Amino acid sequence: MSESVAPLLLPFRREVQGVSTWRAELHDVLEEYKEGAAKFIGMPDTVLYCSLHDPVTPCPSGYNTNKTVSLWGNSGRMEMTPSKFMDIQRAIQPDWFQCISDGDTISGEVGRKRAKKSVDRSLSFLDVCLQLLEKSPELQGSVMFGAIEGGDILEERLRSARETAKRPVGGFLLDGFQGRAMAKETKLKLIAAVTAELPEDKPRIIHGIGKPDEVLECIERGVDIFESFFPFQVTERGCALVFSYDCHSGPEAAVLKQNGAQDLEENGAEENQDEISKADPEMTPFEIFLKDKRYQDDFGPLLEGCTCYCCQRHTRAYIHHLLMTKELLAGVLLMMHNFQHYFSFFNAIQDALRDNKLDQLKKLVFRQALQGPANMKPGQ
């Protein structure tokens, strides 16, 4: 982790996070509006970051060329040149934005030749965008992040990092690590190698990494900034985050035992968890599945001790009912809880780094990754 930046979580909002979600019609409106997207959507004080792709939605591969990168939105595929990309940035006027790059190297079948082409194209796009950035008065307050590409080829990743670091970028995106195509060991090795080549006074952001255990592993290897797509995904599958991040064995530890051990003893959580995992392989050990019938008569909050609006005013049984009847309010309430819990986790990370207790936090989170909150036994 670079010394100048504490681990930071960027709020995830699908309407502003990915360039590909902005339709051409909205681009035209923003150009005419001339005051940027943040003010346009009524959030002038927010930090607005624009990524190239929506981190929640995988993009089809095989459509990038030496001149264009393909983006996918509601209207289908759009071919994006560096010039057109920068026109969009001038209309949006983000605080930070990712430079256009060829990150089509995460299918798991990319060879050395394709990885080299990815780096060459991305550096070429970067040089063009840097020239356009210098000539754009609307973007003088914006920071452009250069993308580190190269697939799973170490030599190409290092070349991309070294060459990008020579350019006047404001930070670095470690691209191509989202998804499951790359083995975890390979991913962590590449991240550590890449960050070692980057200057410590500029932040490093990564996309598509959100599970608490994976976040901690990336922080140890030099990543500074994450985007909060993970609690959004948890909400989308009807789940609530209930993991502990208090490494001081305080009230949160007791909360974890109460939320987990009681489920285990009264509801046969191990068997139910196996069934749920088979039904939804994306579910993680850090969450509970509120559609499960065990929660229809559970009149406790999503998480004992949580101060979010949902936990203070509603029960697991009520959320279960809303989910089963497909009420939109279910997602609203779950999102409130999941975002607050996840943001508090990042506050705990910053506290652990300040107090030199990151190892303790990591042990706590990793134990839950192996056992799951619903399977924690009393005394653990």
N, C-alpha and C positions, 0 to 999 in steps of 0.2 A: 504493500500500500504506500502510495506517495505520502510523504510527511506533511505536505501542505493541505491535504484534503481528508476530512473525516468521512467514513462511509456514509453515503447519501442515497436516499431513496427518492426517485422521481415519481410523482403521482402519475398513474396511468389513466388516460382518458382517450378512448378510441377516437373521439372526434378531433383530437389535436395531435395525437402521438405519431401517427404515420402519415407521410405525404400521400400514400396511395389511397387514403380514405377521403381526401379532398377531391370532390368532383370538379370537373372543368368549369361548371357553372359557378361554383362557390369561389373558385380561383378568380373568375372574372369579377365577381362581386367584391372580393377583397381588394383587387387592383383598383376598383373604382372608389372603394371606401378609404383606402390610403393610410389607415391608422393601425393596421395589423390585426391578426386574429385574436389576440388576447383581449383587446378592447372590444372587438366585434362580438365575442361570446360573453361579455360582461365580467371578465376576470382579468382586469388590467394589472393587478399586482402579482399574478401568478408567474412562476418561471415556466416558460413555454419551450419545450424541446421537441424537435421534429426528427423522427427517424425516417429512414427510407421506406421501410415496410412495416406493416402492422405486426408487432411481435407475437400476437396471439394466433394469427392465421398463417399457416405455411404457404409459401409461394411455389407454383410449378417451376421446374427447372428446365434449362435448355433454351431460354429465350433471349439471353443477353448477347450483345455483339460488341465489336470494337468501338462503336459509336453510340450505342444506346443500352439502357438498362430497362427491363420490363417491370412495370408495377401493376399490381392487381387491386382493383377497387370494385365498387358496386356496379360500375358500367363495363367491367371486363378488363382486358389487358390494355395498358397504355405504354407506349415506347417513350422513354425519357432520355433526352440528350442533356449534357451538362448545362447548356444554355437555358433550356426549358426548365430544368430543375432549379436553377438560380432565379429565374423569373418567378417561380412559385414561392421561393424563399423571400424574395423582395415583397411579395404580396402578403405573406404570413407574418414577416418580421419577427421571427422567433428569437429568444434569448440565446439558445444553443441549437445547433442543428448538425446532423450527420452529413458529411459530404457524400454525394452519389458514388457508388462503388459496385464492383462486380463481386457480390458475395455468394454467387451460385456454386458453392463448393461444399455443401453439407449433406449431400445425398448418400455419402458413405462409399461411393464408387468413383471418386475423383482421383485422377492420377497426377503425377508430377507435372506433366505438360499442361494440364488444365489449371493446376494451381499456379503455375508460373504466369499463365495468361491472365488469371484473375488479378494477380499482383500488378502486372504491367498495365492492364486496363485501368485499375483503380488509381494508380499513380498518375496516369495520363489524365483521367477525369479530375483528380485533385488539382493538378497544375492549372487546368482550365478554370476550375471553380475559384481557385485562389486569385487568379487574374480578374475574374468577374467580380469577386468580393471586394477587391481593392477599388473597383470603379463604381461600386453601388453605394450611394449615400444612405439609402434606406437600411443597409445592413451594417453600418459602421458600429452599431451597438451590439451586433450579434457575434457569437463565437462559433466557428466551424470546427468540428471534430473530424480528423482524418481517420479513415477506416483501415484497420490492419487485417489483411486478407491472407490467403495462402492455404486454405483447407487444412489437412492434417500433415502437411509436409513441413517439417521443422525448418529446413533451409529457406523455404519461401516465406514462412512466417517471420523469420528473423530479417530477411531482406526487406520485407514490407515494413517492419517496425523501424529499421534503421533509416530507410529512405523517407518514410513519412515523418520521422522525427527531425529530418533535415529541413522540412518545410515549415513555414510560419503558421502552424495550426494552433488552436487554443486548447486542444485535448485530443484524446484518442479513443476510438471505438474498437473494441476487440470483437470483431464480427465473425460469424460462422460457427459459434459454439452452441447455438440453440438447438433443441431437438435431441434425439437419441442416436443419431447416425454415428457419431464419434464415441469411441469408448471413453469411459470416465477417466481412466488413468492417462490416456493420450491427451484428453482435453486439459487436465490439470497440469500436465507436463508442459504443454504448449503455452498455456496462460502464464506460467511462471517464467518460461524462457522469454516470452515476448515482453512482459513488464520489466524484466531486467535490462532490456535494451532501450526503454523509454525514459525520458527525463522525469525526475521526481516532482518537479514543480508544475506539472500539467496533469489534470485529472484523466483517469481511465474509466470508461463506461463499458458495460457489457449488456447485451440483450439476451433475453430468453433464459436467464438463470434466476430462479426465484425461490426454490425450496430452501428452508432455513439452513439445513446442513450444507447445501451446495453454496449458498451465499457466504457462509463462514469460511469454506475452503477457498473460495475465490478471493476473499479479503486477505487471507493469509498469503496469497500469491500476488497481491498488488493491485487488486481491483478496487476502485473508489466509489463508483456510482452504479446503481441498479435501477430498473424500472419495475413498478409494482403490478405487473400483469398477473402475478401468482395469486393474490387474493381475489382478483377478478375471476380467474379460472375456478378457484375454489367456490366462489359464489355461484358461478354458472352451473356447476354440478350439484348444487343444493347442499353444500357443506358449510361448516363453521370451523374456523381455526380455534384450537383449544390447547395448543402446546405451551409449555412453560419456557420462559427465557430469564427467570430470576435465579441467578447462580449463587445467591446468598442464603438459600434454604429458608426463605421467609414465607410470608402468607401465600405467595404464588405456588410454592411447593405443596402446601396443604391443599390448595385449590386443585392442583393436578391430581393428587391422590383421591380427593373427593369426586372429581369429575370422571376419573378413570376407573378406580377400584370399584366404585358403586356399580358402574355399568357392567364390569366384568362379573361381579358376584350375582347381580340380579337378572342380567339379560343374556348371559352366555356370549360375551363380546367377542371372544376369539373365533367362534364359529361364524357369527354374524359378519365379523370383519373379513373373513375369508370369502364369504358369499358376496359381499359388497365389492371387494377387490376384483373378483371375477367379472362382476357386472360392469365395473368401471375401473379399468386398469390404470387410469390416470390419477386415481385417488391416492393421497399420500398418508403416512402415519400421523401427520400433524393436524388432522381434521376429523370431524365426525359427520356422518351422512344423515342429515335430518329427515330424509324421506323414509328412513327405516322405521318399521312399525313400533319398535321399542320406545320411540319418542312421542307416540300419540297420547300417552298419559303421563308424560314427564313435565311437571309444572315448575321446574327450576329454570333459571336463565341459561343461555347458551354456555356461559362460563361464569362460575361463581367468582365474585369479586371484580368482574369487568364493569367499567363505568360507562360503557357506550350506551347510546339511546336505546338500542334494541334490548340489551341485557337488563337495563334498569326498568323497562316497561313491559317486556313481553317474555314469554316462556318458550321452551323447546317445543312443547305441544302445539302452541299457536303457530310457530314457524312451520312445523310439520303439516299442520292443517292448510296453511297458505300454499305450501309447495304441492301438496296433493290435489288441491283445487285449482292449481295453476294461476294463482293470484299474483299480479305484478308486484305487490307489496312485499312478497317474500324476498325477492332479489334486492329490493331497496334496503330492507332491514338487515339482511345478511351482509350486504356490502358495507353498511355502516359498521357492523361489528368486525368484519374481516379486515377492513382498512385500518381501523383504530388498533386492532391487535398487531397487525403487521408493522405499522408505523412505530408502535411502542417497542417492538422487537428491535428495530434499528436504533431507537434511543438506548436500548439496553446494550447494543453492540458498542455504541460510542462511549457509554459509561464503562464497559468492560475494558476497552482500549485505554481509557484514561486511568483506570485503576489497576491496569496490568492483570486483568482477570479473563482475558479472551479464552485461554485454555479451559478454564472452568465452565464458561458458557458453552464452549464447543462440546465438552464432555456431556453436559446436560442435554443439549440438543441432539447429539449423536445417539445418546441412549434412547431418546424418544424415537429417533429415526429407525432404530432396530426393533423397538417394542411397540411404539405407538402409544399415544395418550390413553386410548381406550383399553390398552393391555397392561398399563403400569400397575404393579402390585403394591400393596401397602408397604411403606418403609423405603421405597425406591425414589 
